[in-house]
Amino acid sequence: MNSTASTSEPLLTVGHWRATYLVRDGHPAPHDLQRRLDEAVAGQLAENCGRWLQQVLDPSDPSVWRIRELAMNFSADSNLASSDAAAQIWGRQFAARIQDILSHEDDSESVLRFPNQAAYVAQFVSDLVAAGAWGKWYYEEFEDLRVLSDSQAIRTVILRYSGRAAEIILQLASTRRLEPVLCSLTESAAREIFAACFERAAGGLSGAGLDKWTGIILELWNEAPLRSSTREENYFRDAVRLFARVAPRFPGAENNIHVRTALESLLELRAVLSAIQSPSVLDAVLKTLAGGDLASAIGLARNAGVADPAAP
């Protein structure tokens, strides 16, 4: 069971179905029977199974299940006039077997459960970066991404699940797997993922709101360095890093346009100050800004050889 990208309706997907039919000796039309049974499988079976599952499963459950293999025995009247009867019976039996697995939460290697879609995608992304994704049976639905680079694959899969980019990033951050993922991204991919995190942010800007969130983000930034020192461009990767600090402490931050604007503005300010060669001076400037002393911050920047951005 899992949810689709745009709705909470349960979704059942069967990747492969292999059937072996046993009929009595002397059956007058075994090939015709096979055709009708194949029609039952290809046509109405999944629909009937889904109908039964909807009656017994909680539609609000966001969990994602991956079942590697089910071996089941079905029976059918060889004289059935159409495939409908077999599809109804088999669909109910199929649903009962799935319900049994989910109810007992089988923890074997053939049955995996993820708490939600974001956790499932985050696990795939993490395994991809660790070079351990391809070949795992429960990532079969991502097989089309195999031809892409890691950065392209990460970008594609996160954007594929519309409206869940923020959840996926926060899932990675909460399990301490975000940094390797960000290190695998190009700035272009990070830019699109950052924008997707704020896909639902709306409303107008206000000076008070921007000042509030600028102060909050600076305080969080001041807690620890964003990453190891490097000269490589990290505008949008750092934007995602900062977002991952803000959002867990302020639920709903991904829906606030002030948060996005404050993040972008602070990183633009850092770009202006990028001429400062000393990390200690840069930290001092940021700490001074966090305290609200802009004049002292400008003084520190001037002493480090950075021109006053406000100067003509």
Disulfide bonds with the S-S distance in Angstrom:
none
